[in-house]
Amino acid sequence: MQILFLLLLLISTSSATHFLFGVNVKCDLDIVFEFTIKHRENGGTFLPNSDFTEEMTLSARKHLFFYQKGSKSMDFGLSYEPYAVIKHNCNRDGSIRTFRKDLWQTVKSHGLEYMEYSINLTDQREF
């Protein structure tokens, strides 16, 4: 039983796809804004959505470029459908809004996937 568990652990570790998200966040308002970001996968019709990354909270003024890393293993299907969930206060009334940014579909590669994108949070509507 222990050997089977170790074999499954080895397979799941070696078949993981690692992600590096390069994100350029912009806010056109002249404020220090805060945002929380998490990258997730759209599970589709029959599977729940799942996380690629941990939630990260950052502060910035005008713009910020950062990296966020994550991984995914033991998943069904032939591709990943990543998206970002961003909670931010880059709006004129300073309230917290939640925004979803859909990213492009990527084929599972069991290696490293690099995805770079830009988002302007100024007055983004909630999803």
For each residue, the residues with C-beta under 8 A, 3 or more apart:
1: 4 5
2: 5 6
3: 6 7
4: 1 7 8
5: 1 2 8 9
6: 2 3 9 10
7: 3 4 10 11
8: 4 5 11 12
9: 5 6 12 13
10: 6 7 13 14
11: 7 8 14 15
12: 8 9 15 16 73 74
13: 9 10 16 73
14: 10 11 110
15: 11 12 73 74 110
16: 12 13 71 72 73 110
17: 71 72 73 80 108 109 110 111 112 113
18: 69 70 71 111 112 113
19: 39 52 53 69 70 71 72 82 112 113 114 115
20: 67 68 69 112 113 114 115
21: 39 52 53 67 68 69 70 84 115 116 117
22: 65 66 67 114 115 116 117
23: 37 65 66 67 68 84 116 117 118 119
24: 63 64 65 116 117 118 119
25: 35 37 58 60 63 64 65 66 86 118 119 121
26: 62 63 118 119 120 121 122
27: 31 33 60 61 62 63 88 90 120 121 122
28: 62 120 122
29: 33 90 91 92 122
30: 62
31: 27 61 90 94
32: 59 60 61
33: 27 29 59 60 61 88 89 90 121
34: 57 58 59 88 89
35: 25 57 58 60 86 87 88 89 90 121
36: 55 56 57 58 86 87 88
37: 23 25 55 56 58 68 84 85 86 87
38: 51 53 54 55 56 84 85
39: 19 21 51 52 53 68 70 82 83 84 85
40: 49 50 51 52 82 83 84 85
41: 49 50 51 52 72 75 80 81 82 83
42: 49 81 82 83
43: 46 47 48 49 50
44: 47 77 81
45:
46: 43
47: 43 44 50 76
48: 43
49: 40 41 42 43
50: 40 41 43 47 72 75
51: 38 39 40 41 54 70
52: 19 21 39 40 41 70 71 72 80 82
53: 19 21 38 39 56 68 69 70
54: 38 51 70
55: 36 37 38
56: 36 37 38 53 68
57: 34 35 36
58: 25 34 35 36 37 64 66
59: 32 33 34
60: 25 27 32 33 35 63 64
61: 27 31 32 33
62: 26 27 28 30
63: 24 25 26 27 60
64: 24 25 58 60
65: 22 23 24 25
66: 22 23 25 58
67: 20 21 22 23
68: 20 21 23 37 39 53 56
69: 18 19 20 21 53
70: 18 19 21 39 51 52 53 54
71: 16 17 18 19 52
72: 16 17 19 41 50 52 75 80
73: 12 13 15 16 17
74: 12 15
75: 41 50 72 80 108
76: 47
77: 44 80 108
78: 107 108
79: 105 106 107 108
80: 17 41 52 72 75 77 105 106 107 108 113
81: 41 42 44 105
82: 19 39 40 41 42 52 103 106 115
83: 39 40 41 42 100 101 102 103
84: 21 23 37 38 39 40 100 101 103 119
85: 37 38 39 40 98 99 100
86: 25 35 36 37 98 99 100 101 119 121
87: 35 36 37 96 97 98 99
88: 27 33 34 35 36 91 96 97 99 121 124
89: 33 34 35 94 95 96 97
90: 27 29 31 33 35 121 122 123 124
91: 29 88 94 95 97 122 123 124
92: 29 123
93:
94: 31 89 91
95: 89 91
96: 87 88 89
97: 87 88 89 91 124 125 126
98: 85 86 87 126 127
99: 85 86 87 88 119 121 124 125 126 127
100: 83 84 85 86 127
101: 83 84 86 117 119
102: 83
103: 82 83 84 115 117
104: 115
105: 79 80 81
106: 79 80 82 109 113 115
107: 78 79 80
108: 17 75 77 78 79 80
109: 17 106 112 113
110: 14 15 16 17
111: 17 18
112: 17 18 19 20 109
113: 17 18 19 20 80 106 109
114: 19 20 22
115: 19 20 21 22 82 103 104 106
116: 21 22 23 24
117: 21 22 23 24 101 103
118: 23 24 25 26
119: 23 24 25 26 84 86 99 101 124
120: 26 27 28 124
121: 25 26 27 33 35 86 88 90 99 124
122: 26 27 28 29 90 91
123: 90 91 92
124: 88 90 91 97 99 119 120 121
125: 97 99
126: 97 98 99
127: 98 99 100
